[in-house]
């Protein structure tokens, strides 16, 4: 029931599962989202009955989705399996470091 973007990503997942079973890593997760820039909205307004009406979305959020996240030697590792580094990925990698202070481990 799982799907992967590439054979390389699937193989890396299998390797990580073995490492987790061996106890070398823990808390293995797939497809973890990190928000880099939150959604931008118009200001909230007060409705006719006094309730708050959320402002309309002007710009949607910008996120990075990590292939794998796990704990190794007490540290969280964010990993991406790349065949080709797109311009979008390079920008998101830089934003991950700037916004979340996370350096992505590239495989």
DSSP file (Angstrom, degrees, kcal/mol; ACC not computed):
  #  RESIDUE AA STRUCTURE BP1 BP2  ACC     N-H-->O    O-->H-N    N-H-->O    O-->H-N    TCO  KAPPA ALPHA  PHI   PSI    X-CA   Y-CA   Z-CA
    1    1 A X              0   0    0      0, 0.0     2,-0.3     0, 0.0     0, 0.0   0.000 360.0 360.0 360.0  -5.8    0.0    0.0    0.0
    2    2 A X        -     0   0    0      2,-0.0     2,-0.4     0, 0.0     0, 0.0  -0.667 360.0-159.4 -91.1 146.7    3.0    2.4    0.1
    3    3 A X        -     0   0    0     -2,-0.3     2,-0.3     7,-0.0     3,-0.0  -0.944   3.4-162.8-124.6 151.3    4.1    4.3   -2.9
    4    4 A X        -     0   0    0     -2,-0.4     3,-0.1     1,-0.1     4,-0.0  -0.934  26.1-130.9-131.7 151.1    7.5    5.9   -3.6
    5    5 A X  S    S+     0   0    0     -2,-0.3     2,-0.3     1,-0.1    -1,-0.1   0.727  90.2   4.1 -73.5 -22.1    8.7    8.6   -6.0
    6    6 A X     >  -     0   0    0      1,-0.1     4,-1.9    -3,-0.0    -1,-0.1  -0.981  69.5-111.2-156.2 164.3   11.6    6.4   -7.2
    7    7 A X  H  > S+     0   0    0     -2,-0.3     4,-2.6     2,-0.2     5,-0.2   0.864 118.3  57.9 -65.3 -36.8   13.2    3.0   -6.9
    8    8 A X  H  > S+     0   0    0      1,-0.2     4,-2.1     2,-0.2    -1,-0.2   0.906 106.2  48.2 -59.9 -43.0   16.1    4.7   -5.1
    9    9 A X  H  > S+     0   0    0      2,-0.2     4,-2.2     1,-0.2    -1,-0.2   0.904 111.1  50.6 -65.3 -41.6   13.7    6.1   -2.4
   10   10 A X  H  X S+     0   0    0     -4,-1.9     4,-2.1     2,-0.2    -2,-0.2   0.924 110.8  48.7 -61.5 -45.0   12.1    2.6   -2.0
   11   11 A X  H  X S+     0   0    0     -4,-2.6     4,-2.2     1,-0.2    -1,-0.2   0.890 110.3  50.9 -63.8 -39.2   15.5    1.0   -1.6
   12   12 A X  H  X S+     0   0    0     -4,-2.1     4,-2.6     2,-0.2    -1,-0.2   0.897 107.9  53.2 -65.1 -38.9   16.5    3.6    1.0
   13   13 A X  H  X S+     0   0    0     -4,-2.2     4,-2.3     2,-0.2    -2,-0.2   0.913 108.0  50.4 -60.4 -43.3   13.3    3.0    2.9
   14   14 A X  H  X S+     0   0    0     -4,-2.1     4,-1.9     2,-0.2    -1,-0.2   0.907 110.9  49.5 -61.5 -42.0   14.1   -0.7    3.0
   15   15 A X  H  X S+     0   0    0     -4,-2.2     4,-2.2     1,-0.2    -2,-0.2   0.918 111.0  49.2 -61.9 -44.1   17.6    0.1    4.3
   16   16 A X  H  X S+     0   0    0     -4,-2.6     4,-2.3     1,-0.2    -2,-0.2   0.861 107.1  55.1 -66.3 -35.6   16.2    2.4    7.0
   17   17 A X  H  X S+     0   0    0     -4,-2.3     4,-2.4     2,-0.2    -1,-0.2   0.915 108.9  48.4 -61.7 -41.9   13.7   -0.3    8.1
   18   18 A X  H  X S+     0   0    0     -4,-1.9     4,-2.0     2,-0.2    -2,-0.2   0.907 110.9  50.3 -64.3 -41.6   16.6   -2.7    8.6
   19   19 A X  H  X>S+     0   0    0     -4,-2.2     5,-2.1     2,-0.2     6,-1.0   0.877 110.8  49.8 -63.1 -37.4   18.5   -0.1   10.6
   20   20 A X  H ><5S+     0   0    0     -4,-2.3     3,-0.9     4,-0.2    -2,-0.2   0.916 110.0  49.4 -68.1 -42.5   15.4    0.5   12.7
   21   21 A X  H 3<5S+     0   0    0     -4,-2.4    -2,-0.2     1,-0.2    -1,-0.2   0.851 110.4  51.8 -63.1 -33.8   14.9   -3.2   13.4
   22   22 A X  H 3<5S-     0   0    0     -4,-2.0    -1,-0.2    -5,-0.2    -2,-0.2   0.591 116.1-117.4 -78.8 -10.6   18.6   -3.4   14.4
   23   23 A X  T <<5S+     0   0    0     -3,-0.9    -3,-0.2    -4,-0.5    -2,-0.1   0.541  82.8 119.5  87.9   6.6   18.2   -0.5   16.8
   24   24 A X  S   <S+     0   0    0     -5,-2.1    49,-0.4    -6,-0.2     2,-0.3   0.804  83.1  18.8 -74.9 -28.7   20.6    1.8   15.0
   25   25 A X  S    S-     0   0    0     -6,-1.0     2,-0.3    -9,-0.1    -2,-0.3  -0.918  71.2-162.2-134.3 162.6   17.8    4.4   14.4
   26   26 A X  E     +A   71   0A   0     45,-2.3    45,-3.0    -2,-0.3    -5,-0.0  -0.893  61.4  31.9-137.6 169.0   14.4    5.0   15.9
   27   27 A X  E     -     0   0A   0     -2,-0.3     2,-0.2    43,-0.2    -1,-0.1   0.839  69.2-169.7  54.7  43.0   11.1    6.8   15.2
   28   28 A X  E     +     0   0A   0     42,-0.1     2,-0.3    -3,-0.1    42,-0.2  -0.471   9.2 175.8 -67.2 127.0   11.3    6.3   11.4
   29   29 A X  E     -A   69   0A   0     40,-2.6    40,-2.1    -2,-0.2     2,-0.3  -0.953  17.9-144.3-131.5 152.4    8.6    8.4    9.6
   30   30 A X  E    S+A   68   0A   0     -2,-0.3    38,-0.2    38,-0.2    37,-0.2  -0.857  72.4   9.3-113.9 151.0    7.9    9.1    5.9
   31   31 A X  E    S-     0   0A   0     36,-1.5     2,-0.5    35,-0.4    -1,-0.2   0.905  73.3-178.4  52.7  56.9    6.7   12.2    4.1
   32   32 A X  E     -A   66   0A   0     34,-1.2    34,-2.9    -3,-0.2     2,-0.4  -0.765  17.5-138.8 -90.9 127.4    7.0   14.6    7.0
   33   33 A X  E     -A   65   0A   0     -2,-0.5     2,-0.4    32,-0.2    32,-0.2  -0.704  16.8-171.8 -92.4 135.8    5.9   18.2    6.2
   34   34 A X  E     -A   64   0A   0     30,-2.9    30,-2.8    -2,-0.4     2,-0.5  -0.995  21.2-135.3-122.1 123.3    7.8   21.3    7.3
   35   35 A X  E     +A   63   0A   0     -2,-0.4    28,-0.3    28,-0.2     3,-0.2  -0.682  24.9 175.8 -80.3 124.4    6.1   24.7    6.7
   36   36 A X  E    S+     0   0A   0     26,-2.9     2,-0.4    -2,-0.5    27,-0.2   0.821  75.3  13.5 -95.7 -41.1    8.7   27.1    5.4
   37   37 A X  E    S-A   62   0A   0     25,-1.9    25,-2.7     3,-0.0    -1,-0.4  -0.971  84.1-132.2-136.6 119.7    6.4   30.1    4.8
   38   38 A X        -     0   0    0     -2,-0.4    21,-0.0    23,-0.2    25,-0.0  -0.208  38.6 -80.5 -69.0 163.9    2.9   30.1    6.3
   39   39 A X        -     0   0    0     22,-0.1     2,-0.5     1,-0.1    21,-0.2  -0.315  42.4-133.5 -60.3 144.0   -0.2   31.0    4.3
   40   40 A X  E     -D   59   0B   0     19,-2.7    18,-3.3    -3,-0.1    19,-1.7  -0.902  30.2-177.0-104.2 129.5   -0.8   34.7    3.8
   41   41 A X  E     -D   57   0B   0     -2,-0.5    16,-0.2    16,-0.3    15,-0.1  -0.852  31.1-108.2-126.1 157.4   -4.3   35.9    4.5
   42   42 A X        -     0   0    0     14,-2.5    13,-0.4    -2,-0.3    16,-0.0  -0.419  63.5 -76.2 -68.7 160.2   -6.4   39.0    4.4
   43   43 A X        -     0   0    0     -2,-0.1    13,-0.2    11,-0.1    -1,-0.2  -0.260  52.0-105.8 -60.8 147.9   -7.3   40.3    7.9
   44   44 A X        -     0   0    0     11,-0.1     2,-0.3    -3,-0.1    10,-0.2  -0.371  37.6-155.2 -67.3 153.0  -10.0   38.5    9.8
   45   45 A X  E     -E   53   0C   0      8,-2.5     8,-3.5    -2,-0.1     2,-0.5  -0.852  17.8-110.7-126.9 165.3  -13.4   40.2   10.1
   46   46 A X  E     -E   52   0C   0     -2,-0.3     6,-0.2     6,-0.2     5,-0.1  -0.859  35.7-135.2 -98.0 128.2  -16.3   40.1   12.5
   47   47 A X    >   -     0   0    0      4,-4.1     3,-1.5    -2,-0.5    -1,-0.0  -0.122  28.9 -95.3 -75.1 175.8  -19.4   38.5   11.1
   48   48 A X  T 3  S+     0   0    0      1,-0.3    -1,-0.1     2,-0.1    -2,-0.0   0.796 126.6  46.1 -62.2 -30.2  -23.0   39.8   11.5
   49   49 A X  T 3  S-     0   0    0      2,-0.1    -1,-0.3     0, 0.0    -2,-0.0   0.276 125.4 -98.6 -98.8  10.4  -23.6   37.6   14.5
   50   50 A X  S <  S+     0   0    0     -3,-1.5    -2,-0.1     1,-0.3     2,-0.1   0.351  80.2 131.5  95.2  -7.3  -20.3   38.4   16.1
   51   51 A X        -     0   0    0     -5,-0.1    -4,-4.1     1,-0.1     2,-0.5  -0.379  62.5-105.2 -77.6 159.2  -18.2   35.4   15.0
   52   52 A X  E     -E   46   0C   0     -6,-0.2     2,-0.6    -2,-0.1    -6,-0.2  -0.720  27.1-156.6 -86.2 129.4  -14.8   35.7   13.5
   53   53 A X  E     -E   45   0C   0     -8,-3.5    -8,-2.5    -2,-0.5    -1,-0.0  -0.934  21.4-126.1-106.6 117.7  -14.6   35.2    9.8
   54   54 A X        -     0   0    0     -2,-0.6   -11,-0.1   -10,-0.2   -10,-0.1  -0.312  30.6-105.5 -62.9 142.7  -11.1   34.1    8.7
   55   55 A X        -     0   0    0    -13,-0.4   -11,-0.1     1,-0.1    -1,-0.1  -0.304  40.8 -92.3 -67.8 152.9   -9.6   36.3    6.0
   56   56 A X        -     0   0    0    -13,-0.2   -14,-2.5   -15,-0.1     2,-0.4  -0.362  44.5-104.9 -65.0 141.3   -9.3   34.9    2.4
   57   57 A X  E     +D   41   0B   0    -16,-0.2   -16,-0.3     1,-0.2     3,-0.2  -0.556  37.6 177.0 -71.0 124.4   -6.1   33.2    1.5
   58   58 A X  E    S+     0   0B   0    -18,-3.3     2,-0.4    -2,-0.4   -17,-0.2   0.844  74.5  13.7 -92.5 -44.7   -3.9   35.4   -0.6
   59   59 A X  E    S-D   40   0B   0    -19,-1.7   -19,-2.7   -21,-0.0    -1,-0.4  -1.000  80.2-128.3-133.4 131.7   -0.9   33.1   -0.9
   60   60 A X        -     0   0    0     -2,-0.4   -19,-0.0   -21,-0.2   -23,-0.0  -0.323  40.4 -87.0 -72.5 160.4   -0.9   29.4    0.1
   61   61 A X        -     0   0    0    -22,-0.1     2,-0.5     1,-0.1   -23,-0.2  -0.227  32.7-133.4 -65.1 157.3    1.8   28.1    2.4
   62   62 A X  E     +A   37   0A   0    -25,-2.7   -26,-2.9    -3,-0.1   -25,-1.9  -0.974  33.6 177.1-112.8 122.9    5.2   26.9    1.1
   63   63 A X  E     -A   35   0A   0     -2,-0.5     2,-0.4   -28,-0.3   -28,-0.2  -0.866  27.8-144.0-127.6 157.9    6.2   23.6    2.5
   64   64 A X  E     -A   34   0A   0    -30,-2.8   -30,-2.9    -2,-0.3     2,-0.6  -0.985  15.1-154.2-116.2 133.0    9.0   21.0    2.3
   65   65 A X  E     -A   33   0A   0     -2,-0.4   -32,-0.2   -32,-0.2     2,-0.2  -0.932  12.7-145.6-111.1 113.2    8.1   17.3    2.6
   66   66 A X  E     -A   32   0A   0    -34,-2.9   -34,-1.2    -2,-0.6   -35,-0.4  -0.504   8.5-141.0 -76.1 141.5   11.0   15.2    3.8
   67   67 A X  E    S+     0   0A   0     12,-0.9   -36,-1.5     1,-0.3     2,-0.3   0.947  84.6   4.8 -64.2 -48.0   11.3   11.7    2.4
   68   68 A X  E     -AB  30  79A   0     11,-2.1    11,-3.2   -38,-0.2     2,-0.4  -0.994  57.3-173.1-141.8 144.7   12.3   10.3    5.8
   69   69 A X  E     +AB  29  78A   0    -40,-2.1   -40,-2.6    -2,-0.3     2,-0.3  -0.996  24.0 148.9-134.7 133.1   12.8   11.6    9.4
   70   70 A X  E     - B   0  77A   0      7,-2.0     7,-3.6    -2,-0.4     2,-0.5  -0.953  43.5-105.8-154.0 170.2   14.3    9.5   12.1
   71   71 A X  E     +AB  26  76A   0    -45,-3.0   -45,-2.3    -2,-0.3     2,-0.4  -0.911  32.9 175.6-107.4 130.1   16.3    9.6   15.3
   72   72 A X  E >  S- B   0  75A   0      3,-2.9     3,-1.8    -2,-0.5   -47,-0.1  -0.988  72.5 -12.6-135.4 123.3   20.0    8.5   15.2
   73   73 A X  T 3  S-     0   0    0    -49,-0.4    -1,-0.1    -2,-0.4     3,-0.1   0.864 129.3 -54.7  54.1  39.0   22.3    8.9   18.3
   74   74 A X  T 3  S+     0   0    0      1,-0.2     2,-0.4     0, 0.0    -1,-0.3   0.459 117.7 108.4  78.6   1.2   19.7   11.1   20.0
   75   75 A X  E <  S-B   72   0A   0     -3,-1.8    -3,-2.9     2,-0.0     2,-0.4  -0.881  71.1-118.8-114.3 144.1   19.5   13.5   17.1
   76   76 A X  E     -B   71   0A   0     -2,-0.4     2,-0.5    -5,-0.2    -5,-0.2  -0.654  27.6-159.7 -79.6 130.8   16.7   14.1   14.5
   77   77 A X  E     -B   70   0A   0     -7,-3.6    -7,-2.0    -2,-0.4     2,-0.6  -0.955   6.2-161.8-114.5 127.2   17.8   13.4   11.0
   78   78 A X  E     -B   69   0A   0     -2,-0.5    27,-3.2    25,-0.4     2,-0.4  -0.947  20.2-171.5-107.6 121.4   15.8   14.8    8.0
   79   79 A X  E     -Bc  68 105A   0    -11,-3.2   -11,-2.1    -2,-0.6   -12,-0.9  -0.904  16.4-170.8-124.5 142.2   16.7   12.9    4.9
   80   80 A X  E     - c   0 106A   0     25,-2.6    27,-2.7    -2,-0.4     2,-0.8  -0.998  16.1-145.6-130.6 132.5   15.9   13.3    1.2
   81   81 A X        -     0   0    0     -2,-0.4     2,-0.4    26,-0.2   -72,-0.1  -0.866  29.5-176.7 -98.0 110.6   16.6   10.8   -1.6
   82   82 A X        +     0   0    0     -2,-0.8     3,-0.1     1,-0.1    -2,-0.0  -0.898  33.2 172.9-117.4 136.3   17.5   12.8   -4.7
   83   83 A X  S    S+     0   0    0     -2,-0.4     2,-0.3     1,-0.4    -1,-0.1   0.703  87.9  12.1 -97.0 -35.7   18.3   11.8   -8.2
   84   84 A X  S    S-     0   0    0      2,-0.0     2,-0.9     0, 0.0    -1,-0.4  -0.994  74.0-132.1-145.0 133.4   18.4   15.4   -9.4
   85   85 A X        -     0   0    0     -2,-0.3     2,-0.1    -3,-0.1    -3,-0.0  -0.778  26.9-159.0 -91.1 106.9   18.4   18.6   -7.4
   86   86 A X     >  -     0   0    0     -2,-0.9     4,-2.2     1,-0.1     5,-0.1  -0.347  29.7-111.1 -77.8 164.6   15.8   21.0   -8.9
   87   87 A X  H  > S+     0   0    0      1,-0.2     4,-2.1     2,-0.2     5,-0.2   0.895 119.9  53.7 -61.6 -40.3   15.9   24.7   -8.3
   88   88 A X  H  > S+     0   0    0      1,-0.2     4,-2.5     2,-0.2    -1,-0.2   0.928 108.4  49.0 -60.2 -45.0   12.8   24.4   -6.1
   89   89 A X  H  > S+     0   0    0      1,-0.2     4,-2.8     2,-0.2    -1,-0.2   0.918 108.8  52.7 -61.4 -43.7   14.5   21.8   -3.9
   90   90 A X  H  X S+     0   0    0     -4,-2.2     4,-2.0     1,-0.2    -1,-0.2   0.906 111.1  46.9 -61.2 -42.1   17.6   23.9   -3.6
   91   91 A X  H  X S+     0   0    0     -4,-2.1     4,-2.4     2,-0.2    -1,-0.2   0.926 113.5  48.1 -64.0 -44.6   15.6   26.9   -2.4
   92   92 A X  H  X S+     0   0    0     -4,-2.5     4,-2.4     2,-0.2    -2,-0.2   0.871 108.7  54.5 -65.7 -36.1   13.6   24.7    0.0
   93   93 A X  H  X S+     0   0    0     -4,-2.8     4,-1.6     2,-0.2    -1,-0.2   0.918 110.2  46.8 -60.9 -43.7   16.8   23.2    1.4
   94   94 A X  H  X S+     0   0    0     -4,-2.0     4,-2.2     1,-0.2    -2,-0.2   0.892 111.8  50.4 -66.2 -39.8   18.1   26.7    2.1
   95   95 A X  H  X>S+     0   0    0     -4,-2.4     4,-3.5     2,-0.2     5,-0.6   0.862 105.0  57.5 -66.5 -35.7   14.9   27.7    3.8
   96   96 A X  H  X5S+     0   0    0     -4,-2.4     6,-1.6     1,-0.2     4,-1.6   0.920 110.7  43.6 -59.1 -43.4   14.9   24.5    5.9
   97   97 A X  H  X5S+     0   0    0     -4,-1.6     4,-0.7     4,-0.3    -2,-0.2   0.912 119.8  42.1 -67.7 -43.0   18.3   25.6    7.3
   98   98 A X  H  <5S+     0   0    0     -4,-2.2    -2,-0.2     2,-0.1    -3,-0.2   0.929 125.4  30.9 -71.4 -47.4   17.3   29.2    7.7
   99   99 A X  H  <5S+     0   0    0     -4,-3.5    -3,-0.2    -5,-0.1    -2,-0.2   0.911 137.2  19.4 -81.9 -45.0   13.7   28.7    9.2
  100  100 A X  H  <<S-     0   0    0     -4,-1.6    -3,-0.2    -5,-0.6    -2,-0.1   0.445  93.2-125.0-108.7  -2.5   14.1   25.4   11.1
  101  101 A X     <  +     0   0    0     -4,-0.7     2,-0.5    -5,-0.5    -4,-0.3   0.891  64.9 140.0  55.5  41.6   17.9   25.2   11.5
  102  102 A X        -     0   0    0     -6,-1.6     2,-0.6    -9,-0.1    -1,-0.2  -0.970  44.3-153.8-119.7 123.7   17.8   21.8    9.9
  103  103 A X        -     0   0    0     -2,-0.5   -25,-0.4    -3,-0.1     2,-0.3  -0.866  23.6-130.6 -94.4 122.9   20.4   20.6    7.4
  104  104 A X        -     0   0    0     -2,-0.6     2,-0.7   -11,-0.2   -25,-0.2  -0.552  10.2-135.3 -76.9 131.8   18.9   18.0    5.1
  105  105 A X  E     -c   79   0A   0    -27,-3.2   -25,-2.6    -2,-0.3     2,-0.5  -0.799  23.2-151.4 -86.3 119.3   20.9   14.8    4.7
  106  106 A X  E      c   80   0A   0     -2,-0.7   -25,-0.2   -27,-0.2   -27,-0.0  -0.801 360.0 360.0 -99.2 131.2   20.9   14.0    0.9
  107  107 A X              0   0    0    -27,-2.7   -26,-0.2    -2,-0.5    -1,-0.1   0.340 360.0 360.0-112.3 360.0   21.2   10.5   -0.3
